[in-house]
Amino acid sequence: MRAKAFALPAVRRALSTTVAARNAVPVRGVAPAGHLPAVARKHPELWTSLREQQPSALVTLGARVHLLPPGLTPDEHARRLELVRIACTHPSIHAVQSSVDELPLSVEEREQIAALQTPTDDNAALARLGNSLLGLYAAEYLHIKYPNLPSRVLKAMVSAHVGPSTLADVGTELGILAQGVQRWDRKGTYTTRLPDGTKQGVPLLNMDIAAQSMRALVAVIFRELGNASARAFVHSHFMSRVPNVEEMLKFRDPKRTLADLCRKYGKPQPQSRMIAETGRLSLAPVFVVGVWSGAIKLGEGTGSSIRMAEYRAAENALRRLYGAERHDYTFSVPSTTLDGVYDGEVPPALRLAGEHVTAAPYSPLPLGRTEALHATRG
């Protein structure tokens, strides 16, 4: 009896499931045609490029970059939201708008695309300003933090901090590629110059769009919140990424480069001395060699041969010299002198993020000597 009692509910569920499946309406693989405008069904790529940006997505992005905090007046909120919209509009959109004139669209279909009714502002001018600001903030900070870096290594570090790849990564984390934020030509291309001097058209990628918009957003922050806020934003999101300086320092002949540096600074010529060794006559010897300039030990290296250990000791000395850094909160950057000229209300979060380069009063550093470029690849 108990087995029958348990079996009856299972039979009822099976029967009800069978009846529901028999009466179910089949699901179509695509959305009904009436849910999309006519122009979206005829030209889906055109509709994807020209459809309106979602205000909710733009407001979210603006709040994340401190441009739309609570308490703004309606007019101020609308003005800043328009700047965020422009910062997320790529210049390639004009090519899409011009191509629409050649398509056989009806008046109703043209009215369905709002971007065709009003001229569209793009982020080209803002991106140029933002690119200059990013280079300024990164170069001044790295030049003071690592005062002995060669110029080519300094440029490489600036590119590592605020280059296109890093800009795209930070923009993706902030949601700059979220749905309803960007407006650009999905089939667009740009011209690049190859190493042999020829020009080639390269398709636009999401990474390029994100990097361009991040440059424009930095310019908007500078325009609306001032120089201090823009610098703090860059330091918070870009300069906090610590690259490996030693990996960027490559030397063809470190012993000769070290000798040139000692001669330039008026120091005694470097000398290699054996510190320790083991297994000289075995199959796996190990030598520890140090390099001294007078009584000052400059570096140390190990190797399976004396020549290898000397090479690594000189390389270690050069990396210790070029990689020497100053600690934060002990210096200020030159752009702090412009905070009064390009002033603005700094959000509390950005104020905390920029304290490490504004805690000390700015004092110009003495001009350094020219760097030794011999036998260094940067």
C-alpha distance (Angstrom), angle and dihedral (degrees) to the residues before:
residue distance angle dihedral
M1 . . .
R2 3.78 . .
A3 3.83 91.7 .
K4 3.82 90.4 51.9
A5 3.81 90.5 48.3
F6 3.80 90.8 55.3
A7 3.80 93.3 44.1
L8 3.82 96.7 54.9
P9 3.86 97.0 65.9
A10 3.80 90.1 48.5
V11 3.81 91.0 52.5
R12 3.81 91.3 48.7
R13 3.82 91.4 51.2
A14 3.80 91.5 49.2
L15 3.82 91.6 49.9
S16 3.81 92.8 47.7
T17 3.80 90.9 49.1
T18 3.80 91.2 50.4
V19 3.81 92.3 50.2
A20 3.82 91.9 47.7
A21 3.79 91.5 49.8
R22 3.82 90.5 49.3
N23 3.81 92.4 52.3
A24 3.85 96.9 40.6
V25 3.80 119.3 118.5
P26 3.82 112.5 -123.2
V27 3.82 114.3 -110.6
R28 3.78 116.2 -126.2
G29 3.78 119.5 -134.2
V30 3.82 94.2 -128.7
A31 3.78 133.5 46.0
P32 3.81 117.6 -96.9
A33 3.78 113.0 -84.8
G34 3.78 91.8 -120.9
H35 3.80 92.4 63.7
L36 3.82 92.2 69.4
P37 3.81 129.7 53.5
A38 3.77 117.0 -105.2
V39 3.80 92.9 -110.8
A40 3.81 90.3 53.9
R41 3.80 90.9 56.4
K42 3.80 94.2 47.1
H43 3.81 98.4 40.0
P44 3.83 109.5 20.0
E45 3.82 95.6 168.3
L46 3.80 91.4 50.1
W47 3.79 90.8 49.9
T48 3.81 92.0 48.2
S49 3.81 91.4 54.0
L50 3.81 98.2 43.5
R51 3.79 104.2 35.7
E52 3.78 116.7 117.8
Q53 3.77 120.6 -89.0
Q54 3.79 113.4 -112.7
P55 3.84 112.2 -108.8
S56 3.80 91.7 -148.8
A57 3.82 91.6 55.8
L58 3.81 91.6 47.5
V59 3.81 91.8 48.7
T60 3.80 90.2 51.6
L61 3.80 91.8 50.8
G62 3.80 92.1 45.7
A63 3.79 91.5 52.0
R64 3.81 91.5 50.4
V65 3.81 91.7 55.4
H66 3.84 91.9 45.6
L67 3.82 94.6 -111.8
L68 3.81 96.9 114.8
P69 3.81 107.6 41.2
P70 3.80 121.7 164.3
G71 3.79 116.3 -85.8
L72 3.80 100.2 45.1
T73 3.78 118.2 139.4
P74 3.83 115.3 -110.8
D75 3.81 92.0 -109.0
E76 3.81 93.1 48.6
H77 3.80 91.1 46.0
A78 3.81 92.0 51.0
R79 3.81 92.4 47.4
R80 3.81 94.1 50.8
L81 3.80 91.5 43.8
E82 3.80 88.5 55.4
L83 3.82 89.8 52.5
V84 3.81 90.4 51.7
R85 3.80 88.8 50.4
I86 3.80 91.3 51.8
A87 3.81 90.8 47.5
C88 3.81 88.4 57.0
T89 3.83 95.6 48.6
H90 3.80 113.9 93.6
P91 3.84 120.4 -148.0
S92 3.80 89.9 -121.5
I93 3.80 87.7 77.2
H94 3.82 89.4 80.0
A95 3.80 90.5 63.4
V96 3.80 89.0 55.0
Q97 3.80 91.9 49.5
S98 3.79 91.9 50.0
S99 3.80 91.5 48.9
V100 3.81 90.6 55.6
D101 3.80 90.9 68.3
E102 3.80 89.4 65.4
L103 3.81 94.1 53.1
P104 3.82 121.1 92.6
L105 3.82 96.7 -118.8
S106 3.76 125.8 157.8
V107 3.79 122.9 -126.7
E108 3.79 90.4 -105.0
E109 3.79 91.7 52.3
R110 3.80 91.6 49.7
E111 3.80 90.7 51.0
Q112 3.79 89.6 55.0
I113 3.80 90.3 65.9
A114 3.78 107.7 68.7
A115 3.80 92.4 -170.2
L116 3.83 90.1 67.7
Q117 3.81 94.0 57.1
T118 3.82 99.3 57.0
P119 3.83 131.0 35.9
T120 3.79 113.0 -99.9
D121 3.80 122.5 -133.0
D122 3.80 115.9 -146.7
N123 3.79 134.9 -155.1
A124 3.82 98.4 -115.0
A125 3.82 96.2 109.7
L126 3.80 93.3 41.3
A127 3.81 91.3 49.0
R128 3.81 91.8 53.7
L129 3.79 91.2 52.2
G130 3.80 92.0 44.4
N131 3.80 91.9 50.1
S132 3.81 90.5 54.4
L133 3.80 91.6 47.9
L134 3.80 92.6 49.0
G135 3.79 91.2 50.8
L136 3.81 91.4 47.3
Y137 3.81 96.1 49.8
A138 3.80 94.1 43.6
A139 3.81 97.0 44.0
E140 3.80 96.5 47.7
Y141 3.80 93.2 47.1
L142 3.81 95.8 46.9
H143 3.80 93.2 42.7
I144 3.81 91.6 55.8
K145 3.80 96.0 38.0
Y146 3.83 92.6 49.6
P147 3.82 103.1 28.9
N148 3.83 95.7 170.9
L149 3.80 99.4 52.2
P150 3.82 117.2 124.3
S151 3.79 114.5 -114.3
R152 3.79 95.5 -110.8
V153 3.78 92.4 50.3
L154 3.80 89.8 47.9
K155 3.80 90.2 53.4
A156 3.79 90.2 48.9
M157 3.80 90.8 51.9
V158 3.81 91.4 49.1
S159 3.80 89.0 52.7
A160 3.79 90.5 47.5
H161 3.81 91.4 53.9
V162 3.82 102.5 39.3
G163 3.80 103.4 13.8
P164 3.82 124.4 124.6
S165 3.80 95.0 -90.8
T166 3.80 93.6 51.8
L167 3.80 91.6 44.3
A168 3.79 90.3 52.4
D169 3.81 92.3 48.1
V170 3.81 93.3 50.1
G171 3.80 91.6 44.2
T172 3.78 91.3 51.7
E173 3.80 90.5 51.0
L174 3.81 89.8 51.7
G175 3.82 91.9 49.8
I176 3.78 98.2 -109.5
L177 3.82 90.7 143.8
A178 3.79 94.7 47.9
Q179 3.78 118.8 129.5
G180 3.78 112.8 -79.6
V181 3.81 96.5 19.0
Q182 3.81 107.6 89.1
R183 3.79 129.7 56.6
W184 3.80 116.2 -167.8
D185 3.79 144.0 124.5
R186 3.79 108.3 -79.2
K187 3.81 89.6 -160.4
G188 3.79 95.6 41.2
T189 3.80 125.5 128.6
Y190 3.78 136.7 -165.6
T191 3.79 131.7 -154.2
T192 3.79 120.4 -110.9
R193 3.79 130.8 -178.7
L194 3.80 117.4 -122.0
P195 3.85 123.4 -143.3
D196 3.82 90.4 -100.9
G197 3.82 91.1 57.6
T198 3.80 98.4 -105.4
K199 3.78 122.5 125.7
Q200 3.78 124.2 -125.2
G201 3.78 134.0 -175.9
V202 3.80 113.6 -119.3
P203 3.82 123.1 -168.9
L204 3.79 118.2 -114.1
L205 3.80 113.0 -106.7
N206 3.77 132.5 -162.2
M207 3.81 88.4 -107.8
D208 3.82 91.2 58.8
I209 3.80 92.1 49.4
A210 3.81 92.9 48.4
A211 3.82 92.7 48.7
Q212 3.81 92.1 49.0
S213 3.79 92.4 49.8
M214 3.81 92.8 47.7
R215 3.81 90.2 54.8
A216 3.79 89.5 50.2
L217 3.81 92.6 48.5
V218 3.81 90.8 53.0
A219 3.81 87.9 54.1
V220 3.81 91.1 49.6
I221 3.81 90.7 50.8
F222 3.81 89.4 50.0
R223 3.79 91.1 49.3
E224 3.79 97.3 45.9
L225 3.82 104.8 30.0
G226 3.79 103.0 26.4
N227 3.77 138.8 -117.0
A228 3.81 96.0 -61.3
S229 3.81 92.8 54.4
A230 3.80 93.8 47.6
R231 3.81 91.5 49.1
A232 3.81 92.1 47.3
F233 3.83 90.5 49.2
V234 3.81 91.4 52.2
H235 3.80 92.4 46.7
S236 3.79 92.1 47.4
H237 3.81 97.2 50.0
F238 3.81 104.5 25.4
M239 3.80 113.7 19.4
S240 3.80 91.8 49.3
R241 3.82 87.9 71.7
V242 3.80 105.4 93.4
P243 3.83 114.9 -151.5
N244 3.79 123.2 -161.8
V245 3.80 104.2 -98.8
E246 3.81 93.1 -169.6
E247 3.81 91.9 60.8
M248 3.82 89.9 58.7
L249 3.82 93.9 53.2
K250 3.81 111.1 85.9
F251 3.80 124.2 168.9
R252 3.79 129.3 -170.5
D253 3.81 94.9 -163.6
P254 3.82 109.6 11.5
K255 3.83 94.0 174.7
R256 3.79 92.3 57.8
T257 3.81 92.6 42.4
L258 3.80 90.7 51.3
A259 3.81 90.8 50.0
D260 3.81 90.5 51.8
L261 3.81 91.0 50.3
C262 3.80 92.7 50.6
R263 3.80 90.0 49.1
K264 3.81 91.4 49.3
Y265 3.81 93.4 51.5
G266 3.81 93.3 43.0
K267 3.80 94.7 -113.7
P268 3.82 127.2 141.2
Q269 3.77 114.6 -85.3
P270 3.84 113.6 -92.0
Q271 3.78 118.3 -99.8
S272 3.81 127.5 -163.8
R273 3.79 118.4 -135.9
M274 3.77 131.3 -177.0
I275 3.80 112.2 -114.6
A276 3.80 100.5 176.3
E277 3.77 141.2 -19.3
T278 3.77 139.3 -174.9
G279 3.79 135.3 -174.0
R280 3.82 97.0 15.1
L281 3.81 91.2 163.1
S282 3.80 96.0 36.5
L283 3.80 131.5 89.2
A284 3.83 92.6 -103.8
P285 3.81 109.9 41.3
V286 3.81 120.8 173.6
F287 3.80 123.5 -157.4
V288 3.81 126.7 -170.6
V289 3.80 113.2 -158.5
G290 3.80 129.3 -179.1
V291 3.78 128.6 -162.4
W292 3.83 120.3 -141.7
S293 3.77 134.8 -170.9
G294 3.76 102.3 -157.0
A295 3.81 106.3 -51.5
I296 3.83 93.9 -21.0
K297 3.77 118.3 97.6
L298 3.81 108.8 -140.1
G299 3.79 103.6 -179.7
E300 3.78 148.9 -22.6
G301 3.78 135.0 -139.6
T302 3.79 142.0 176.4
G303 3.78 132.1 -148.0
S304 3.77 146.8 150.7
S305 3.81 89.6 -102.7
I306 3.78 134.1 36.2
R307 3.80 91.7 -117.0
M308 3.80 91.8 52.4
A309 3.81 91.4 48.8
E310 3.83 90.9 49.9
Y311 3.81 90.4 50.0
R312 3.80 92.4 50.9
A313 3.80 92.6 44.9
A314 3.81 91.6 54.8
E315 3.80 90.3 44.7
N316 3.80 90.2 50.7
A317 3.81 90.6 51.1
L318 3.82 92.1 51.5
R319 3.79 92.9 47.8
R320 3.79 91.3 49.7
L321 3.80 89.6 51.7
Y322 3.80 98.6 44.2
G323 3.81 94.1 37.4
A324 3.81 95.2 52.1
E325 3.80 108.1 126.3
R326 3.77 138.4 -169.1
H327 3.78 118.1 -126.6
D328 3.78 121.6 -113.4
Y329 3.82 119.1 -102.7
T330 3.83 88.6 37.5
F331 3.80 98.5 83.2
S332 3.78 142.1 31.6
V333 3.80 129.4 -140.8
P334 3.83 124.6 -120.6
S335 3.81 94.7 -116.7
T336 3.81 89.9 69.2
T337 3.80 87.1 78.3
L338 3.83 88.0 67.7
D339 3.80 95.7 53.5
G340 3.79 90.5 95.6
V341 3.80 92.9 49.5
Y342 3.82 96.5 47.9
D343 3.77 97.5 31.6
G344 3.77 131.0 164.3
E345 3.77 142.8 147.5
V346 3.80 108.3 -66.8
P347 3.84 114.0 -146.4
P348 3.82 113.8 -123.5
A349 3.82 93.0 -115.5
L350 3.81 92.0 53.6
R351 3.79 91.9 43.7
L352 3.80 89.8 60.3
A353 3.81 91.8 44.7
G354 3.81 93.1 55.7
E355 3.79 100.4 45.5
H356 3.81 94.9 94.7
V357 3.83 91.5 70.6
T358 3.82 98.6 35.1
A359 3.82 102.1 45.1
A360 3.81 92.9 90.3
P361 3.83 122.7 52.3
Y362 3.78 113.6 -105.0
S363 3.79 116.9 -103.1
P364 3.82 121.0 171.1
L365 3.78 114.4 -110.8
P366 3.82 119.0 -125.8
L367 3.76 115.4 -97.3
G368 3.79 110.7 -95.7
R369 3.74 128.8 -136.5
T370 3.77 122.1 -95.3
E371 3.76 113.5 -83.0
A372 3.78 124.2 -111.7
L373 3.79 107.0 -111.6
H374 3.79 98.2 174.5
A375 3.81 114.6 121.2
T376 3.78 95.0 -5.1
R377 3.78 124.9 121.9
G378 3.81 95.9 -167.9
